[in-house]
Amino acid sequence: MEKEAKTISLNFDSQVFSLIAIKKAAYRYIDSFSADISIENNEVRCLLNFTSPKSDESCARLADDFKKEVLDQDLREKLKAETEPVRNLILAHAFSKTGIVSNEPVSGD
Amino acid sequence: MSQFQAIEFYKTSKSSYRLLPFRFIPLDEERYVLTNMAGEYLVSVRDKLSDLLQHKLSNDDPTYIELRARHFLIDEDSSIAPELLSIKLRTRYDRLAEFTGLHIFVVTLRCEHSCPYCQVSRQSEDKLRYDMSPEIAIGAIDLALRSPSRNIKIEFQGGEPLLNFELIKFIVLEAKKKNQQRGKNLAFVIATNLALVSQEILKFCREHSILISTSLDGPKDLHNTNRPRPGGNSYEKTIEGIKLVREMLGRDQVSALMTTTEASLNRVKEIIDEYLAQDFNGIFLRPLSPYGFAIKTKSYRAYNAERWLDFYKEGIEYIIELNRQNINFMEYYAATVLKKMLTSEDPGYVDLMSPSGIGIGAVVYNYDGSVYASDESRMLAEMGEEKFKLGKVLENSYEQIFTSPNLLDPLEESFAYSVPMCNDCAFEPYCGADPVFHYALYKDYVGRKPESEFCSRNMETFRFLIKKMEGDRFVRQLFTKWANN
Protein backbone atom coordinates (compact mmCIF):
# COMPACT_ATOMS: atom_id res chain seq x y z
CA MET A 1 0.00 0.00 0.00
CA GLU A 2 1.34 3.43 -0.89
CA LYS A 3 2.01 5.82 1.98
CA GLU A 4 0.13 9.08 1.74
CA ALA A 5 2.51 11.97 1.09
CA LYS A 6 2.56 14.52 3.89
CA THR A 7 2.10 18.21 3.16
CA ILE A 8 2.50 21.38 5.19
CA SER A 9 1.24 24.74 4.01
CA LEU A 10 3.08 27.95 4.94
CA ASN A 11 2.21 31.54 4.10
CA PHE A 12 4.69 34.41 3.87
CA ASP A 13 3.79 38.08 3.67
CA SER A 14 5.06 39.27 0.28
CA GLN A 15 5.57 42.77 1.72
CA VAL A 16 8.12 41.28 4.12
CA PHE A 17 9.80 38.45 2.21
CA SER A 18 10.97 38.49 -1.41
CA LEU A 19 9.88 35.72 -3.75
CA ILE A 20 13.53 35.02 -4.67
CA ALA A 21 14.41 34.46 -0.99
CA ILE A 22 11.60 31.91 -0.67
CA LYS A 23 12.61 30.13 -3.89
CA LYS A 24 16.24 29.93 -2.75
CA ALA A 25 15.20 28.51 0.61
CA ALA A 26 13.01 25.92 -1.15
CA TYR A 27 15.96 24.90 -3.34
CA ARG A 28 18.12 24.36 -0.25
CA TYR A 29 15.59 21.81 1.03
CA ILE A 30 15.14 20.02 -2.28
CA ASP A 31 16.46 16.79 -0.75
CA SER A 32 13.74 16.83 1.95
CA PHE A 33 10.62 18.15 0.23
CA SER A 34 9.34 19.70 -2.97
CA ALA A 35 7.55 23.03 -2.75
CA ASP A 36 4.58 24.36 -4.73
CA ILE A 37 4.93 28.13 -4.60
CA SER A 38 2.09 30.47 -5.53
CA ILE A 39 1.09 34.06 -4.84
CA GLU A 40 -2.33 34.83 -3.45
CA ASN A 41 -3.26 38.40 -2.63
CA ASN A 42 -0.33 39.69 -0.58
CA GLU A 43 0.91 36.30 0.46
CA VAL A 44 3.35 33.81 -0.94
CA ARG A 45 1.94 30.35 -0.31
CA CYS A 46 4.29 27.38 -0.04
CA LEU A 47 2.94 23.87 -0.03
CA LEU A 48 5.72 21.59 1.21
CA ASN A 49 5.37 18.02 -0.08
CA PHE A 50 7.36 15.45 1.87
CA THR A 51 7.87 12.53 -0.47
CA SER A 52 9.96 10.07 1.54
CA PRO A 53 8.36 8.66 4.73
CA LYS A 54 8.84 11.05 7.65
CA SER A 55 7.24 11.42 11.08
CA ASP A 56 4.94 14.37 11.80
CA GLU A 57 7.56 15.64 14.20
CA SER A 58 10.40 15.64 11.66
CA CYS A 59 8.14 17.28 9.03
CA ALA A 60 7.29 20.05 11.51
CA ARG A 61 10.98 20.49 12.35
CA LEU A 62 11.89 20.75 8.68
CA ALA A 63 9.13 23.32 8.15
CA ASP A 64 10.54 25.36 11.05
CA ASP A 65 14.04 25.12 9.60
CA PHE A 66 12.63 26.21 6.25
CA LYS A 67 11.12 29.32 7.83
CA LYS A 68 14.49 30.20 9.38
CA GLU A 69 16.15 29.64 6.02
CA VAL A 70 13.68 32.03 4.35
CA LEU A 71 14.67 34.63 6.90
CA ASP A 72 18.38 33.99 6.21
CA GLN A 73 17.84 34.19 2.48
CA ASP A 74 15.96 37.45 2.86
CA LEU A 75 18.85 38.92 4.85
CA ARG A 76 21.27 37.67 2.19
CA GLU A 77 19.27 39.47 -0.50
CA LYS A 78 19.33 42.66 1.55
CA LEU A 79 23.07 42.37 2.15
CA LYS A 80 23.75 41.62 -1.52
CA ALA A 81 21.79 44.67 -2.68
CA GLU A 82 23.45 46.95 -0.15
CA THR A 83 26.99 45.84 -0.95
CA GLU A 84 26.71 45.47 -4.73
CA PRO A 85 28.58 48.69 -5.67
CA VAL A 86 31.51 47.96 -3.36
CA ARG A 87 31.58 44.29 -4.45
CA ASN A 88 31.93 45.39 -8.08
CA LEU A 89 34.57 47.91 -7.11
CA ILE A 90 36.62 45.28 -5.26
CA LEU A 91 36.35 42.79 -8.15
CA ALA A 92 37.32 45.43 -10.70
CA HIS A 93 40.27 46.52 -8.60
CA ALA A 94 41.38 42.94 -7.93
CA PHE A 95 41.66 42.09 -11.62
CA SER A 96 42.58 45.48 -13.07
CA LYS A 97 46.30 44.82 -13.47
CA THR A 98 46.40 41.12 -14.21
CA GLY A 99 46.48 41.34 -18.00
CA ILE A 100 43.68 38.77 -18.08
CA VAL A 101 41.25 41.21 -19.65
CA SER A 102 42.49 42.42 -23.01
CA ASN A 103 41.11 45.42 -24.89
CA GLU A 104 42.73 44.20 -28.09
CA PRO A 105 40.29 43.08 -30.79
CA VAL A 106 40.32 39.33 -31.48
CA SER A 107 42.21 38.66 -34.70
CA GLY A 108 40.95 36.46 -37.47
CA ASP A 109 37.32 37.64 -37.27
CA MET B 1 30.45 69.20 36.41
CA SER B 2 33.04 67.43 34.29
CA GLN B 3 35.30 69.46 32.04
CA PHE B 4 35.17 66.72 29.47
CA GLN B 5 32.45 65.34 27.20
CA ALA B 6 30.89 62.01 28.17
CA ILE B 7 32.39 58.95 26.41
CA GLU B 8 29.23 58.61 24.25
CA PHE B 9 30.15 61.93 22.62
CA TYR B 10 33.23 60.36 20.99
CA LYS B 11 31.56 57.19 19.80
CA THR B 12 30.70 56.73 16.15
CA SER B 13 26.96 56.60 15.71
CA LYS B 14 25.63 53.06 15.33
CA SER B 15 24.61 53.43 11.71
CA SER B 16 27.77 55.15 10.50
CA TYR B 17 29.39 51.95 9.23
CA ARG B 18 28.91 50.48 5.80
CA LEU B 19 28.74 46.79 5.11
CA LEU B 20 31.30 45.10 2.89
CA PRO B 21 30.26 42.04 0.83
CA PHE B 22 30.14 38.83 2.86
CA ARG B 23 28.19 35.60 3.11
CA PHE B 24 26.89 33.68 6.08
CA ILE B 25 25.72 30.16 6.93
CA PRO B 26 24.71 28.41 10.16
CA LEU B 27 27.58 26.70 11.99
CA ASP B 28 25.34 25.06 14.61
CA GLU B 29 22.10 25.83 16.45
CA GLU B 30 23.37 29.16 17.82
CA ARG B 31 26.24 30.34 15.69
CA TYR B 32 26.85 31.49 12.12
CA VAL B 33 29.99 31.50 10.00
CA LEU B 34 30.58 34.74 8.09
CA THR B 35 33.11 34.81 5.23
CA ASN B 36 34.28 37.84 3.28
CA MET B 37 35.36 37.95 -0.39
CA ALA B 38 38.91 36.96 0.46
CA GLY B 39 37.76 33.92 2.44
CA GLU B 40 38.51 35.30 5.91
CA TYR B 41 35.97 33.98 8.38
CA LEU B 42 34.39 34.98 11.62
CA VAL B 43 31.95 33.16 13.91
CA SER B 44 29.05 35.10 15.39
CA VAL B 45 25.82 34.42 17.21
CA ARG B 46 22.66 35.13 15.24
CA ASP B 47 21.66 38.22 17.23
CA LYS B 48 24.94 39.95 16.45
CA LEU B 49 24.62 39.06 12.79
CA SER B 50 21.13 40.48 12.72
CA ASP B 51 22.30 43.67 14.50
CA LEU B 52 25.15 44.00 12.03
CA LEU B 53 22.87 43.72 9.01
CA GLN B 54 20.42 46.22 10.45
CA HIS B 55 23.22 48.71 11.23
CA LYS B 56 22.50 48.42 14.94
CA LEU B 57 25.91 47.19 16.05
CA SER B 58 27.69 49.57 18.41
CA ASN B 59 31.28 50.45 17.60
CA ASP B 60 32.43 49.54 21.09
CA ASP B 61 31.09 46.01 20.76
CA PRO B 62 34.02 43.52 20.58
CA THR B 63 32.36 41.88 17.57
CA TYR B 64 32.39 45.25 15.79
CA ILE B 65 36.16 45.56 16.22
CA GLU B 66 36.68 42.04 14.85
CA LEU B 67 34.32 42.62 11.93
CA ARG B 68 36.16 45.80 11.03
CA ALA B 69 39.59 44.17 11.37
CA ARG B 70 38.56 41.34 9.04
CA HIS B 71 36.93 43.55 6.43
CA PHE B 72 33.26 42.81 6.99
CA LEU B 73 32.39 46.45 7.58
CA ILE B 74 33.97 49.80 6.92
CA ASP B 75 33.84 53.05 8.86
CA GLU B 76 35.77 56.30 8.90
CA ASP B 77 38.75 54.56 10.56
CA SER B 78 39.06 51.78 7.98
CA SER B 79 38.65 53.34 4.55
CA ILE B 80 41.48 51.24 3.10
CA ALA B 81 39.52 47.99 3.61
CA PRO B 82 38.17 47.62 0.03
CA GLU B 83 41.69 48.01 -1.35
CA LEU B 84 43.08 45.41 1.05
CA LEU B 85 40.27 43.04 0.14
CA SER B 86 41.09 43.51 -3.56
CA ILE B 87 44.71 42.60 -2.98
CA LYS B 88 43.76 39.49 -1.01
CA LEU B 89 41.23 38.48 -3.63
CA ARG B 90 43.78 38.92 -6.41
CA THR B 91 46.27 36.79 -4.48
CA ARG B 92 43.63 34.10 -4.11
CA TYR B 93 43.07 33.91 -7.86
CA ASP B 94 46.71 34.37 -8.77
CA ARG B 95 47.05 30.81 -10.04
CA LEU B 96 44.44 31.34 -12.75
CA ALA B 97 46.72 33.45 -14.90
CA GLU B 98 49.47 30.83 -14.58
CA PHE B 99 47.25 28.20 -16.21
CA THR B 100 48.17 24.50 -16.36
CA GLY B 101 51.03 23.55 -14.06
CA LEU B 102 50.50 19.82 -13.57
CA HIS B 103 50.90 17.56 -16.63
CA ILE B 104 50.14 13.89 -16.04
CA PHE B 105 51.70 11.39 -18.44
CA VAL B 106 50.08 7.95 -18.36
CA VAL B 107 53.05 5.98 -19.68
CA THR B 108 51.30 2.61 -19.44
CA LEU B 109 48.05 1.08 -18.24
CA ARG B 110 49.81 -2.19 -17.40
CA CYS B 111 50.07 -3.09 -13.72
CA GLU B 112 51.12 -6.15 -11.72
CA HIS B 113 48.66 -5.28 -8.95
CA SER B 114 44.93 -6.03 -9.23
CA CYS B 115 43.36 -3.62 -6.74
CA PRO B 116 39.56 -4.01 -6.80
CA TYR B 117 38.90 -0.26 -6.56
CA CYS B 118 41.54 0.83 -9.08
CA GLN B 119 40.12 2.83 -11.93
CA VAL B 120 42.80 2.41 -14.54
CA SER B 121 44.94 -0.69 -14.81
CA ARG B 122 45.30 -3.72 -17.02
CA GLN B 123 46.85 -7.11 -16.28
CA SER B 124 48.42 -7.54 -19.68
CA GLU B 125 51.77 -8.22 -21.26
CA ASP B 126 50.62 -6.42 -24.40
CA LYS B 127 53.06 -3.50 -24.43
CA LEU B 128 51.99 -2.23 -27.83
CA ARG B 129 48.38 -1.95 -26.77
CA TYR B 130 48.73 -0.28 -23.38
CA ASP B 131 52.06 1.62 -23.46
CA MET B 132 52.53 5.22 -24.59
CA SER B 133 54.65 5.52 -27.73
CA PRO B 134 57.68 7.87 -28.00
CA GLU B 135 55.86 9.85 -30.73
CA ILE B 136 52.91 10.56 -28.43
CA ALA B 137 55.34 11.37 -25.59
CA ILE B 138 57.12 14.00 -27.72
CA GLY B 139 53.79 15.54 -28.73
CA ALA B 140 52.68 15.65 -25.10
CA ILE B 141 55.97 17.28 -24.00
CA ASP B 142 55.46 20.00 -26.62
CA LEU B 143 51.93 20.62 -25.34
CA ALA B 144 53.10 20.70 -21.71
CA LEU B 145 55.83 23.23 -22.47
CA ARG B 146 53.35 25.45 -24.34
CA SER B 147 51.59 26.15 -21.02
CA PRO B 148 52.12 29.76 -19.87
CA SER B 149 52.93 28.44 -16.39
CA ARG B 150 56.48 29.13 -15.26
CA ASN B 151 56.42 25.96 -13.16
CA ILE B 152 55.74 22.73 -15.01
CA LYS B 153 55.39 19.52 -13.07
CA ILE B 154 55.35 16.30 -15.08
CA GLU B 155 53.84 13.39 -13.16
CA PHE B 156 54.18 9.83 -14.43
CA GLN B 157 51.21 7.62 -13.75
CA GLY B 158 49.82 4.28 -14.82
CA GLY B 159 48.93 1.46 -14.39
CA GLU B 160 52.33 1.03 -12.86
CA PRO B 161 54.60 3.53 -14.62
CA LEU B 162 57.81 1.70 -13.68
CA LEU B 163 56.72 -1.04 -16.12
CA ASN B 164 57.57 1.49 -18.82
CA PHE B 165 60.61 3.11 -17.21
CA GLU B 166 62.43 3.36 -20.53
CA LEU B 167 59.81 5.84 -21.71
CA ILE B 168 60.02 7.80 -18.43
CA LYS B 169 63.77 8.22 -19.04
CA PHE B 170 63.11 9.30 -22.60
CA ILE B 171 60.49 11.88 -21.51
CA VAL B 172 62.68 13.35 -18.75
CA LEU B 173 65.67 13.78 -21.09
CA GLU B 174 63.57 15.07 -23.98
CA ALA B 175 61.61 17.52 -21.79
CA LYS B 176 64.83 18.92 -20.32
CA LYS B 177 66.32 19.31 -23.80
CA LYS B 178 63.23 21.03 -25.19
CA ASN B 179 63.05 23.28 -22.10
CA GLN B 180 66.60 24.62 -22.48
CA GLN B 181 65.45 27.65 -24.47
CA ARG B 182 62.21 28.19 -22.55
CA GLY B 183 63.83 28.09 -19.12
CA LYS B 184 60.77 26.97 -17.18
CA ASN B 185 61.05 25.33 -13.76
CA LEU B 186 60.64 21.64 -14.59
CA ALA B 187 59.85 19.08 -11.90
CA PHE B 188 59.16 15.35 -12.19
CA VAL B 189 57.21 12.92 -10.01
CA ILE B 190 56.66 9.18 -10.41
CA ALA B 191 53.46 7.82 -8.83
CA THR B 192 54.39 4.19 -8.20
CA ASN B 193 53.55 1.27 -5.90
CA LEU B 194 57.36 0.76 -5.65
CA ALA B 195 57.12 -3.03 -6.19
CA LEU B 196 59.46 -2.76 -9.17
CA VAL B 197 61.79 -0.06 -7.94
CA SER B 198 65.53 -0.74 -8.20
CA GLN B 199 68.83 0.97 -7.49
CA GLU B 200 69.28 1.59 -11.21
CA ILE B 201 65.92 3.32 -11.46
CA LEU B 202 66.63 5.44 -8.37
CA LYS B 203 70.07 6.38 -9.67
CA PHE B 204 68.37 8.00 -12.65
CA CYS B 205 65.82 9.64 -10.32
CA ARG B 206 68.66 11.08 -8.22
CA GLU B 207 70.45 12.47 -11.28
CA HIS B 208 67.27 14.22 -12.42
CA SER B 209 65.72 15.19 -9.04
CA ILE B 210 62.65 13.03 -9.61
CA LEU B 211 60.32 12.73 -6.61
CA ILE B 212 58.51 9.54 -5.70
CA SER B 213 54.85 9.34 -4.69
CA THR B 214 53.66 5.95 -3.48
CA SER B 215 50.60 4.25 -2.00
CA LEU B 216 50.33 3.06 1.58
CA ASP B 217 46.84 2.07 2.74
CA GLY B 218 47.72 1.24 6.35
CA PRO B 219 48.96 -1.78 8.33
CA LYS B 220 50.24 -4.86 6.47
CA ASP B 221 47.00 -6.89 6.43
CA LEU B 222 44.87 -3.93 5.33
CA HIS B 223 47.30 -2.81 2.65
CA ASN B 224 47.71 -6.33 1.25
CA THR B 225 43.94 -6.91 1.21
CA ASN B 226 43.37 -3.62 -0.61
CA ARG B 227 46.24 -4.17 -3.04
CA PRO B 228 46.50 -7.77 -4.23
CA ARG B 229 49.51 -8.78 -6.34
CA PRO B 230 51.22 -12.08 -7.12
CA GLY B 231 52.91 -13.21 -3.91
CA GLY B 232 50.53 -11.15 -1.76
CA ASN B 233 53.44 -8.96 -0.67
CA SER B 234 52.48 -5.46 -1.79
CA TYR B 235 53.06 -4.04 1.71
CA GLU B 236 56.53 -5.58 2.03
CA LYS B 237 57.50 -4.29 -1.41
CA THR B 238 56.24 -0.78 -0.62
CA ILE B 239 58.06 -0.58 2.72
CA GLU B 240 61.30 -1.89 1.20
CA GLY B 241 60.87 0.59 -1.63
CA ILE B 242 60.32 3.55 0.72
CA LYS B 243 63.53 2.63 2.60
CA LEU B 244 65.51 2.34 -0.60
CA VAL B 245 64.21 5.67 -1.94
CA ARG B 246 65.13 7.40 1.33
CA GLU B 247 68.60 5.87 1.28
CA MET B 248 69.31 6.89 -2.29
CA LEU B 249 67.31 10.12 -2.75
CA GLY B 250 66.78 11.47 0.75
CA ARG B 251 64.13 11.22 3.44
CA ASP B 252 61.76 13.86 2.06
CA GLN B 253 61.90 12.66 -1.55
CA VAL B 254 59.10 10.13 -1.08
CA SER B 255 55.49 10.78 -0.10
CA ALA B 256 52.59 8.38 0.30
CA LEU B 257 48.86 8.43 -0.41
CA MET B 258 46.20 6.18 1.07
CA THR B 259 42.82 5.05 -0.20
CA THR B 260 39.93 4.51 2.18
CA THR B 261 38.06 1.26 1.54
CA GLU B 262 35.25 -0.15 3.66
CA ALA B 263 37.86 -2.23 5.50
CA SER B 264 39.67 0.98 6.53
CA LEU B 265 36.71 2.63 8.23
CA ASN B 266 37.20 1.24 11.74
CA ARG B 267 40.98 1.45 11.62
CA VAL B 268 41.90 5.08 11.22
CA LYS B 269 44.18 5.12 14.28
CA GLU B 270 46.06 2.04 13.06
CA ILE B 271 46.44 3.63 9.62
CA ILE B 272 47.87 6.81 11.15
CA ASP B 273 50.14 4.74 13.41
CA GLU B 274 51.47 2.97 10.31
CA TYR B 275 52.35 6.31 8.73
CA LEU B 276 54.08 7.34 11.94
CA ALA B 277 55.95 4.02 12.06
CA GLN B 278 57.18 4.64 8.52
CA ASP B 279 58.39 8.09 9.57
CA PHE B 280 55.97 10.18 7.51
CA ASN B 281 55.11 13.68 8.74
CA GLY B 282 51.49 13.47 7.74
CA ILE B 283 48.70 11.62 5.98
CA PHE B 284 46.09 12.49 3.38
CA LEU B 285 42.81 10.89 4.53
CA ARG B 286 40.87 10.67 1.27
CA PRO B 287 37.68 8.90 0.25
CA LEU B 288 37.26 6.63 -2.77
CA SER B 289 36.35 8.37 -6.00
CA PRO B 290 33.23 7.35 -7.93
CA TYR B 291 35.02 6.19 -11.05
CA GLY B 292 35.95 3.06 -12.95
CA PHE B 293 36.34 -0.20 -11.08
CA ALA B 294 35.36 1.48 -7.80
CA ILE B 295 31.83 1.78 -9.23
CA LYS B 296 31.88 -1.53 -11.11
CA THR B 297 32.97 -3.53 -8.05
CA LYS B 298 30.58 -1.57 -5.81
CA SER B 299 33.59 -0.46 -3.73
CA TYR B 300 32.45 3.15 -4.00
CA ARG B 301 28.99 2.51 -2.62
CA ALA B 302 30.36 0.39 0.23
CA TYR B 303 30.19 3.47 2.46
CA ASN B 304 28.45 6.82 2.31
CA ALA B 305 29.59 10.36 3.07
CA GLU B 306 28.42 10.07 6.67
CA ARG B 307 30.55 6.99 7.40
CA TRP B 308 33.53 8.55 5.71
CA LEU B 309 33.09 11.70 7.81
CA ASP B 310 33.06 9.61 11.02
CA PHE B 311 36.33 8.04 9.86
CA TYR B 312 37.80 11.43 8.97
CA LYS B 313 36.78 13.14 12.21
CA GLU B 314 38.13 10.28 14.32
CA GLY B 315 41.40 10.59 12.41
CA ILE B 316 41.64 14.35 12.96
CA GLU B 317 40.86 14.00 16.68
CA TYR B 318 43.60 11.39 16.97
CA ILE B 319 46.13 13.53 15.10
CA ILE B 320 45.33 16.49 17.36
CA GLU B 321 45.96 14.31 20.41
CA LEU B 322 49.28 13.15 18.94
CA ASN B 323 50.30 16.78 18.53
CA ARG B 324 49.32 17.51 22.13
CA GLN B 325 51.91 14.87 23.02
CA ASN B 326 54.51 16.76 20.96
CA ILE B 327 54.33 14.34 18.04
CA ASN B 328 54.36 16.51 14.92
CA PHE B 329 51.95 15.03 12.43
CA MET B 330 49.60 16.62 9.91
CA GLU B 331 46.49 15.77 7.89
CA TYR B 332 46.94 17.15 4.37
CA TYR B 333 43.30 17.62 3.32
CA ALA B 334 42.67 19.68 6.45
CA ALA B 335 45.91 21.59 5.79
CA THR B 336 44.70 22.39 2.25
CA VAL B 337 41.34 23.67 3.50
CA LEU B 338 42.99 25.57 6.36
CA LYS B 339 45.33 27.33 3.96
CA LYS B 340 42.21 28.66 2.23
CA MET B 341 40.60 29.61 5.55
CA LEU B 342 43.55 31.22 7.29
CA THR B 343 45.73 32.66 4.51
CA SER B 344 45.16 34.51 1.23
CA GLU B 345 46.99 31.82 -0.72
CA ASP B 346 45.24 29.21 -2.82
CA PRO B 347 46.87 25.79 -2.50
CA GLY B 348 45.83 24.90 -6.07
CA TYR B 349 44.20 21.61 -5.13
CA VAL B 350 42.21 20.63 -8.24
CA ASP B 351 39.12 19.29 -6.39
CA LEU B 352 38.78 22.48 -4.36
CA MET B 353 39.05 25.08 -7.11
CA SER B 354 36.44 27.33 -8.65
CA PRO B 355 36.65 27.81 -11.56
CA SER B 356 37.30 24.10 -11.51
CA GLY B 357 40.91 22.96 -11.76
CA ILE B 358 40.22 20.69 -14.75
CA GLY B 359 42.46 21.69 -17.64
CA ILE B 360 43.46 24.85 -15.77
CA GLY B 361 45.23 23.16 -12.87
CA ALA B 362 46.05 19.80 -14.40
CA VAL B 363 45.80 17.92 -17.67
CA VAL B 364 46.31 14.25 -18.57
CA TYR B 365 48.02 12.77 -21.62
CA ASN B 366 46.80 9.20 -21.78
CA TYR B 367 48.88 6.27 -23.08
CA ASP B 368 46.94 6.29 -26.38
CA GLY B 369 47.39 10.03 -26.99
CA SER B 370 43.99 11.10 -25.72
CA VAL B 371 44.08 14.30 -23.67
CA TYR B 372 41.79 14.52 -20.65
CA ALA B 373 40.83 17.47 -18.46
CA SER B 374 41.92 15.68 -15.27
CA ASP B 375 42.95 12.34 -13.86
CA GLU B 376 39.32 11.70 -12.88
CA SER B 377 38.26 12.52 -16.45
CA ARG B 378 40.36 9.70 -17.88
CA MET B 379 38.97 7.39 -15.19
CA LEU B 380 35.49 8.35 -16.33
CA ALA B 381 36.58 7.63 -19.90
CA GLU B 382 37.54 4.11 -18.80
CA MET B 383 33.83 3.70 -17.93
CA GLY B 384 32.95 4.71 -21.50
CA GLU B 385 32.15 8.36 -20.78
CA GLU B 386 34.35 10.67 -22.86
CA LYS B 387 32.64 13.91 -21.85
CA PHE B 388 35.95 15.42 -20.69
CA LYS B 389 38.17 14.26 -23.55
CA LEU B 390 39.81 17.37 -24.99
CA GLY B 391 41.44 15.89 -28.09
CA LYS B 392 44.40 13.80 -29.25
CA VAL B 393 48.07 14.66 -28.86
CA LEU B 394 49.02 13.90 -32.46
CA GLU B 395 45.86 15.23 -34.08
CA ASN B 396 44.93 18.46 -32.29
CA SER B 397 46.76 21.72 -31.65
CA TYR B 398 47.30 23.29 -28.24
CA GLU B 399 44.62 25.86 -29.09
CA GLN B 400 42.10 23.21 -30.16
CA ILE B 401 42.70 21.16 -27.00
CA PHE B 402 42.46 24.00 -24.50
CA THR B 403 39.47 25.68 -26.14
CA SER B 404 37.57 22.42 -26.53
CA PRO B 405 33.88 22.71 -25.57
CA ASN B 406 34.55 19.64 -23.42
CA LEU B 407 36.71 21.91 -21.26
CA LEU B 408 35.06 25.32 -21.58
CA ASP B 409 31.46 24.16 -21.05
CA PRO B 410 32.01 22.41 -17.71
CA LEU B 411 34.30 25.23 -16.54
CA GLU B 412 31.66 27.84 -17.28
CA GLU B 413 28.63 25.89 -16.09
CA SER B 414 30.17 24.73 -12.81
CA PHE B 415 31.70 28.07 -11.75
CA ALA B 416 30.49 28.25 -8.15
CA TYR B 417 29.86 32.02 -8.26
CA SER B 418 26.96 31.26 -10.61
CA VAL B 419 25.70 27.95 -9.24
CA PRO B 420 22.47 27.77 -7.20
CA MET B 421 23.25 27.52 -3.50
CA CYS B 422 27.02 27.85 -4.03
CA ASN B 423 26.68 31.50 -5.05
CA ASP B 424 25.54 32.51 -1.59
CA CYS B 425 27.24 29.77 0.42
CA ALA B 426 29.68 31.11 3.01
CA PHE B 427 31.93 28.11 2.35
CA GLU B 428 32.34 28.89 -1.36
CA PRO B 429 35.84 30.38 -0.86
CA TYR B 430 37.00 27.04 0.57
CA CYS B 431 35.14 24.72 -1.75
CA GLY B 432 35.42 23.69 -5.39
CA ALA B 433 33.31 23.10 -8.46
CA ASP B 434 34.35 19.53 -9.38
CA PRO B 435 32.23 19.06 -12.53
CA VAL B 436 33.74 15.62 -13.18
CA PHE B 437 32.57 14.21 -9.84
CA HIS B 438 29.09 15.61 -10.36
CA TYR B 439 28.91 14.38 -13.93
CA ALA B 440 30.03 10.89 -12.88
CA LEU B 441 27.28 10.63 -10.28
CA TYR B 442 24.48 12.88 -11.53
CA LYS B 443 25.14 13.25 -15.29
CA ASP B 444 25.27 16.99 -14.76
CA TYR B 445 28.26 19.33 -14.31
CA VAL B 446 26.60 21.00 -11.33
CA GLY B 447 24.21 18.57 -9.69
CA ARG B 448 21.68 19.60 -7.09
CA LYS B 449 23.83 20.68 -4.19
CA PRO B 450 21.44 19.59 -1.41
CA GLU B 451 21.73 16.06 -2.84
CA SER B 452 25.44 16.23 -3.67
CA GLU B 453 27.79 14.03 -1.62
CA PHE B 454 30.64 16.34 -2.56
CA CYS B 455 28.73 19.24 -1.03
CA SER B 456 27.60 17.49 2.15
CA ARG B 457 31.05 15.96 2.76
CA ASN B 458 32.86 19.26 2.31
CA MET B 459 30.33 21.42 4.20
CA GLU B 460 30.58 19.11 7.20
CA THR B 461 34.39 19.06 6.96
CA PHE B 462 34.51 22.89 6.93
CA ARG B 463 32.11 23.12 9.89
CA PHE B 464 34.08 20.50 11.80
CA LEU B 465 37.43 22.26 11.29
CA ILE B 466 35.99 25.66 12.28
CA LYS B 467 34.32 24.25 15.41
CA LYS B 468 37.59 22.58 16.43
CA MET B 469 39.47 25.87 16.02
CA GLU B 470 36.84 27.96 17.78
CA GLY B 471 36.66 25.66 20.77
CA ASP B 472 40.33 25.05 21.51
CA ARG B 473 43.24 27.48 21.47
CA PHE B 474 45.76 24.67 21.01
CA VAL B 475 43.91 23.45 17.91
CA ARG B 476 43.75 27.00 16.57
CA GLN B 477 47.54 27.30 16.87
CA LEU B 478 48.09 23.84 15.39
CA PHE B 479 45.77 24.52 12.44
CA THR B 480 47.46 27.88 11.83
CA LYS B 481 50.77 26.03 11.65
CA TRP B 482 49.32 23.54 9.15
CA ALA B 483 47.86 26.37 7.05
CA ASN B 484 51.24 28.04 6.77
CA ASN B 485 53.20 24.85 6.18
Interface residues (C-beta under 8 A of the other chain):
Chain A: K24 Y27 R28 Y29 I30 D31 S32 D72 Q73 L75 R76 K78 L79 K80 E82 T83 V86 R87 L89 I90 L91 H93 A94 F95 T98 G99 I100
Chain B: R18 L19 L20 P21 F22 R23 F24 P26 M37 L49 S50 L53 I74 P82 E83 L85 S86 I87 L89 R90 Y93 L96 A97 P420 M421 D424 R448 P450 E451
